Amino acid sequence: MTAPTRGGGSRPSGLRAPWGTASRPSISRAPSRGPRPRCTPRTALPSSPSPITSTADIVNTGHAVQVSSPRGDVLTLGRDSYELLQFHFHTPSEHTVNGQRFPLEAHFVHRAPDGRLAVVAVLFRAGAPNAGLRPVVERLPARKGVEFHYEHLETDASYFLPKDRTTFRYEGSLTTPPCTEGVAWVVFASPVSASAEQIAALRRASGTNSRPRQAAFGRSVTVERLGEPAL
């Protein structure tokens, strides 16, 4: 199977997301307050991308540390395209792998032209420092509502991309109120590494901000790989 094309055909400026095109999730609708799927663990190492320069805002929303940009890359699920709006962090993780919770999880939030949302979730294990986290951790707003604007911040989300492109797909909800339904979730099965110091810095900035694991409520969770032909 081939890996996703870098950038997914997006505009050249703004936040860089490396997912490219993925096949459409095979999912079913369920009641509100979506699940956290039980996943099969796999091993992975971070890829080795080249950083880019972009304009970005880093803000402590009081719930999470969030990085946003006026324009972002495009995630394609089947025939649907979603533009990257922002990414933010949860400590500990909101998804679990066979019941195991990870110390950190990043959510890359995308929106389609009609307003529908898709979120790519990346799990972090404690280990080597993550180069993608470095520019964020070095500029963390420590207080709620504090926002920093950087004209030339090097941010490259492909440092967060595992070599194993296996993902778990399901239709769920946002994990913060009002827990909006109809969100297409793409969860990488393999974690990437972050240092204990990076994880601790994000936890200090936003506290423990993960939603408790939810029951499946009959949802269908499928296993697919990025870069497979679209359905």
C-alpha positions as CSV (number, residue, x, y, z in Angstrom):
1,M,0.0,0.0,0.0
2,T,1.2,3.5,-0.7
3,A,1.6,6.3,1.8
4,P,-0.5,9.5,1.5
5,T,0.8,12.2,-0.7
6,R,2.3,15.0,1.3
7,G,0.0,17.9,1.8
8,G,-3.0,16.3,0.1
9,G,-3.2,19.0,-2.7
10,S,-3.6,21.9,-0.3
11,R,-2.7,25.5,-0.6
12,P,1.0,26.2,-0.1
13,S,0.6,28.4,3.0
14,G,-0.9,27.8,6.5
15,L,-0.6,24.8,8.7
16,R,0.8,21.7,7.1
17,A,-1.0,18.4,7.5
18,P,0.5,15.3,5.8
19,W,-2.4,12.9,5.6
20,G,-3.4,13.3,1.9
21,T,-6.2,11.1,0.5
22,A,-7.9,8.3,2.5
23,S,-10.7,5.9,1.8
24,R,-14.2,6.6,3.1
25,P,-14.9,5.2,6.6
26,S,-17.6,2.5,6.7
27,I,-19.5,3.7,9.8
28,S,-23.0,3.7,11.4
29,R,-24.8,6.5,13.2
30,A,-25.4,6.1,17.0
31,P,-26.8,8.1,19.9
32,S,-24.9,11.1,21.3
33,R,-21.7,11.1,23.3
34,G,-19.7,8.9,21.1
35,P,-17.4,5.9,21.9
36,R,-13.7,5.5,22.3
37,P,-12.9,2.4,20.2
38,R,-10.8,-0.4,21.5
39,C,-7.9,-0.6,19.1
40,T,-5.2,-3.1,18.2
41,P,-1.7,-1.7,19.1
42,R,1.0,-1.5,16.5
43,T,4.5,-0.1,16.6
44,A,5.6,3.0,14.8
45,L,8.4,5.6,14.5
46,P,7.9,9.3,13.5
47,S,8.7,10.2,9.9
48,S,11.4,12.7,8.9
49,P,9.7,15.7,7.3
50,S,11.1,19.1,6.4
51,P,9.7,21.9,8.5
52,I,7.9,24.8,6.8
53,T,7.4,28.4,7.7
54,S,3.8,29.5,8.3
55,T,1.6,32.0,10.1
56,A,0.0,30.5,13.2
57,D,-1.7,31.4,16.4
58,I,-1.2,29.6,19.7
59,V,-3.8,30.1,22.3
60,N,-4.7,28.6,25.7
61,T,-8.5,28.3,25.4
62,G,-8.8,27.3,29.1
63,H,-9.7,23.8,27.9
64,A,-6.7,23.0,25.6
65,V,-3.6,24.5,24.0
66,Q,-4.7,25.1,20.4
67,V,-2.7,26.0,17.2
68,S,-4.6,27.6,14.4
69,S,-4.0,29.2,11.0
70,P,-6.2,31.2,8.5
71,R,-5.6,28.5,5.9
72,G,-4.8,24.8,6.2
73,D,-4.2,21.6,4.2
74,V,-7.0,19.4,3.0
75,L,-7.9,15.9,4.2
76,T,-9.9,13.8,1.7
77,L,-12.2,11.0,2.9
78,G,-13.7,9.4,-0.2
79,R,-15.3,12.2,-2.2
80,D,-15.4,14.6,0.7
81,S,-12.7,17.2,1.4
82,Y,-12.1,18.8,4.8
83,E,-9.8,21.8,5.4
84,L,-7.5,21.8,8.5
85,L,-8.7,24.5,10.9
86,Q,-6.6,23.9,14.0
87,F,-5.0,21.2,16.2
88,H,-5.0,21.0,20.0
89,F,-3.9,18.6,22.7
90,H,-5.5,16.4,25.4
91,T,-3.8,15.0,28.5
92,P,-4.2,12.1,28.9
93,S,-5.5,10.6,25.7
94,E,-9.2,10.4,25.0
95,H,-8.9,7.2,22.9
96,T,-7.5,4.0,24.4
97,V,-5.7,1.0,22.8
98,N,-7.0,-2.3,24.3
99,G,-7.9,-0.3,27.4
100,Q,-4.5,1.5,27.6
101,R,-4.6,5.2,27.9
102,F,-1.7,7.3,26.5
103,P,-0.3,10.4,28.2
104,L,-1.1,12.7,25.3
105,E,-3.3,13.0,22.2
106,A,-3.5,15.6,19.4
107,H,-6.6,16.3,17.5
108,F,-6.4,17.9,14.0
109,V,-9.8,19.4,13.3
110,H,-11.0,19.7,9.7
111,R,-14.2,21.2,8.3
112,A,-15.9,20.6,5.0
113,P,-17.5,23.4,2.9
114,D,-20.9,22.4,4.2
115,G,-19.8,22.6,7.9
116,R,-19.3,18.9,8.6
117,L,-16.2,18.0,10.7
118,A,-13.5,15.4,10.5
119,V,-10.9,14.9,13.2
120,V,-7.5,13.1,12.9
121,A,-6.3,11.8,16.2
122,V,-2.7,11.0,17.0
123,L,-1.6,9.2,20.2
124,F,1.7,10.0,22.0
125,R,3.8,7.7,24.1
126,A,6.6,8.9,26.4
127,G,10.0,8.6,24.8
128,A,12.2,10.7,22.5
129,P,11.4,14.4,22.1
130,N,9.0,15.2,19.2
131,A,10.3,17.8,16.8
132,G,6.8,18.8,15.8
133,L,5.9,19.7,19.4
134,R,9.0,21.8,20.0
135,P,7.9,25.1,18.5
136,V,4.6,24.8,20.3
137,V,6.0,23.9,23.7
138,E,8.6,26.7,23.5
139,R,5.7,29.2,23.1
140,L,3.0,27.8,25.4
141,P,0.6,30.4,26.7
142,A,0.5,29.6,30.4
143,R,-2.8,31.5,31.2
144,K,-6.3,31.0,29.9
145,G,-7.2,33.3,27.1
146,V,-3.7,34.3,26.3
147,E,-3.0,34.1,22.5
148,F,0.3,34.4,20.7
149,H,0.5,35.2,17.0
150,Y,3.6,34.2,15.0
151,E,4.3,35.3,11.5
152,H,7.2,32.8,10.9
153,L,6.5,29.8,13.1
154,E,7.8,26.5,11.8
155,T,5.0,24.0,12.3
156,D,5.0,20.7,10.4
157,A,2.3,18.2,11.5
158,S,4.1,15.4,9.7
159,Y,6.4,15.0,12.7
160,F,3.2,13.6,14.3
161,L,2.6,11.0,11.5
162,P,3.5,7.3,12.4
163,K,5.2,5.2,9.8
164,D,2.4,2.7,10.1
165,R,-0.5,4.4,8.4
166,T,-3.2,2.1,9.9
167,T,-6.1,4.0,11.2
168,F,-9.4,3.3,13.0
169,R,-12.4,5.0,11.6
170,Y,-15.8,5.7,13.1
171,E,-18.5,8.3,13.2
172,G,-18.8,10.0,16.6
173,S,-19.1,13.3,18.3
174,L,-16.9,16.2,19.4
175,T,-15.5,15.5,22.8
176,T,-16.4,18.9,24.3
177,P,-19.9,20.4,24.8
178,P,-22.2,20.4,23.0
179,C,-20.6,17.1,21.8
180,T,-21.8,17.7,18.2
181,E,-22.7,14.4,16.4
182,G,-21.7,13.4,12.8
183,V,-18.0,13.9,13.2
184,A,-15.8,11.6,11.1
185,W,-13.0,10.3,13.3
186,V,-9.7,9.0,11.9
187,V,-7.5,7.6,14.8
188,F,-3.9,6.5,14.1
189,A,-3.4,3.0,15.6
190,S,0.3,3.5,16.3
191,P,1.6,6.2,18.7
192,V,4.5,8.6,18.1
193,S,6.9,9.7,20.8
194,A,7.1,12.8,22.9
195,S,9.4,13.5,25.8
196,A,8.2,13.5,29.4
197,E,9.1,17.2,29.6
198,Q,7.0,18.0,26.5
199,I,4.0,16.1,27.9
200,A,4.3,17.7,31.3
201,A,4.5,21.2,29.8
202,L,1.2,20.7,27.9
203,R,-0.4,19.2,31.0
204,R,0.6,22.2,33.0
205,A,-0.8,24.6,30.5
206,S,-4.3,23.1,30.2
207,G,-4.5,20.6,33.0
208,T,-6.2,17.2,32.7
209,N,-8.6,17.8,29.8
210,S,-9.6,14.5,28.4
211,R,-13.2,13.1,28.2
212,P,-13.9,9.8,30.0
213,R,-14.0,6.8,27.7
214,Q,-17.5,6.2,26.3
215,A,-19.4,3.0,25.6
216,A,-19.6,1.9,21.9
217,F,-23.3,2.5,21.6
218,G,-23.4,0.1,18.6
219,R,-21.0,2.2,16.5
220,S,-19.1,0.5,13.7
221,V,-15.3,0.9,13.9
222,T,-13.3,0.0,10.7
223,V,-9.6,-0.5,10.2
224,E,-8.1,1.2,7.1
225,R,-4.9,2.7,5.9
226,L,-4.2,6.2,4.6
227,G,-3.3,6.2,0.9
228,E,-5.7,3.3,-0.1
229,P,-7.9,4.0,-3.1
230,A,-11.1,6.0,-2.2
231,L,-14.3,4.0,-2.1
